[in-house]
Amino acid sequence: MRYLAVLLAVLGVALGVFFVVYGEQDDSPGGQLIGVAIAVGALVYGVRSLRRSSR
């Protein structure tokens, strides 16, 4: 289960980076904000799941 959480976090960060880059090309600040929110949320989820599984 721990590896699945890490994989989901990595995929979430990759998706967030994609949205930031696409939002920059499309000149869409909303798209960039969504990308940053996805990336930060995925990082928080990954860190929390790793901290919970190490206890």
C-alpha positions as CSV (number, residue, x, y, z in Angstrom):
1,M,0.0,0.0,0.0
2,R,2.9,2.3,0.7
3,Y,4.2,2.0,-2.8
4,L,0.8,2.8,-4.3
5,A,0.6,6.0,-2.2
6,V,4.1,7.1,-3.4
7,L,3.2,6.2,-7.0
8,L,0.0,8.3,-6.8
9,A,1.9,11.2,-5.3
10,V,4.5,11.1,-8.1
11,L,1.8,10.9,-10.7
12,G,-0.1,13.8,-9.1
13,V,3.0,16.0,-9.1
14,A,3.6,15.1,-12.7
15,L,0.0,16.0,-13.6
16,G,0.4,19.3,-11.7
17,V,3.6,20.2,-13.5
18,F,1.8,19.4,-16.8
19,F,-1.0,21.8,-16.0
20,V,1.4,24.5,-15.0
21,V,3.3,24.2,-18.3
22,Y,0.1,23.9,-20.3
23,G,-1.4,26.9,-18.5
24,E,1.7,28.9,-19.3
25,Q,1.5,28.2,-23.0
26,D,-2.2,28.9,-23.1
27,D,-1.7,32.1,-21.0
28,S,-4.2,30.8,-18.4
29,P,-3.5,31.8,-14.8
30,G,-6.4,29.5,-13.7
31,G,-4.8,26.5,-15.3
32,Q,-1.5,27.3,-13.6
33,L,-3.3,27.6,-10.2
34,I,-5.0,24.3,-10.7
35,G,-1.6,22.7,-11.5
36,V,0.0,24.1,-8.5
37,A,-2.9,23.0,-6.3
38,I,-2.7,19.5,-7.7
39,A,1.0,19.3,-7.2
40,V,1.0,20.6,-3.7
41,G,-2.0,18.4,-2.8
42,A,-0.1,15.3,-4.1
43,L,3.0,16.2,-2.2
44,V,1.0,16.6,1.0
45,Y,-0.8,13.3,0.4
46,G,2.5,11.5,-0.3
47,V,4.3,12.9,2.8
48,R,1.3,12.2,5.1
49,S,1.0,8.6,3.8
50,L,4.7,7.9,4.3
51,R,4.7,9.4,7.8
52,R,1.7,7.3,8.8
53,S,3.1,4.1,7.4
54,S,6.5,4.5,9.2
55,R,4.9,4.5,12.6
